[in-house]
Amino acid sequence: MKALVLGGSGFLGSYVVDALYDAGYNVSSFDRYPERFRGENEKIDFHQADFGNRGELELILKRGVDFVFHLVSSTIPQSSNDDPIFDVQSNVIESIALLEMCVKYSVKKVIFISSGGTVYGIPEQVPIPESHPTQPLCSYGITKLTIEKYLHLFDVLHGLKYSVLRVSNPYGPRQDPRGKQGAVTVFMNKLLKGEEITLWGDGSVVRDYIHASDFARACIDMVSTDKIGVYNVGAGTGISLNELISLLEQVTGKSAKVGYLPGRGFDVPELYLDCTHIRHDYGWVPQVDLMSGLGQMSEWMKTQIAASRF
């Protein structure tokens, strides 16, 4: 079986590539850049190109692909409202072009990585089930939700099967602290370096955190059947940012310096996911508890800092 991972060099994409390869798939990875923290795996068919390079993408699909994993996004929640037109053009339009090619070349199923936070907006209840109203507060969430709707449309019109994974806050080794996402990796990097951790608000914001390997297992589960659906993927429990920093202090043995800034209007106070649906349909549950996962990440990050990689 052949699988194509769009965004395969990224943090989450690299875990999906590994999981597919370990499961015996013939894997192609499509990304703008090579992997940042590992050498090239000669057994992975790597294609370096932008998501908007439809010609390169079609060359891969026309050779035969069974499953496509779509992890590409050109924007992040924090900045997506700055240029909604770019957000739509680079993500929604190019995703529709991808789906048209998937139909043309008889792809069996598309697994799309959506957002377990931004698509819901302000929660009416926690934990949040998939049936919760969707009222995104940023363009990023709107584009994710729009792509979800187009997946449904292409199933209705063309029989293209799909699964949507609405992921909470992933963490783990190979998450770059120099990026603008990922509280765990950013906080841990600053803690290990003795730098101040800056929080927007009083640190009471609650989120849930899932290890990247658990996320990758959920991706693999999606190709075990042709069942379609939208699934939350998270820890199912939430902790505050202050509690997260306390856990990081325990894992690293270092004391955090924390600075507090005024809260931001778009930060939802409490958000964590109800993952009953994926557990019922696929038997998926997280296997890496937060303390163990933080311990893994601490060891990895210490080696990266020692090697002056960031």
Secondary structure, 3 states (H helix, E strand, C coil): CEEEEECCCCHHHHHHHHHHHHCCCEEEEEECCCCCCCCCCCCCEEEECCCCCHHHHHHHHHCCCCEEEECCCCCCHHHHCCCHHHHHHHHHHHHHHHHHHHHHCCCCEEEEEEECCCCCCCCCCCCECCCCCCCCCCHHHHHHHHHHHHHHHHHHHHCCEEEEEEECEEECCCCCCCCCCCHHHHHHHHHHHCCEEEEECCCCCEECEEEHHHHHHHHHHHCCCCCCEEEEECCCCCEEHHHHHHHHHHHHCCCCEEEEECCCCCCCCECCECCHHHHHHHCCCCCCCHHHHHHHHHHHHHHHHHCCCC
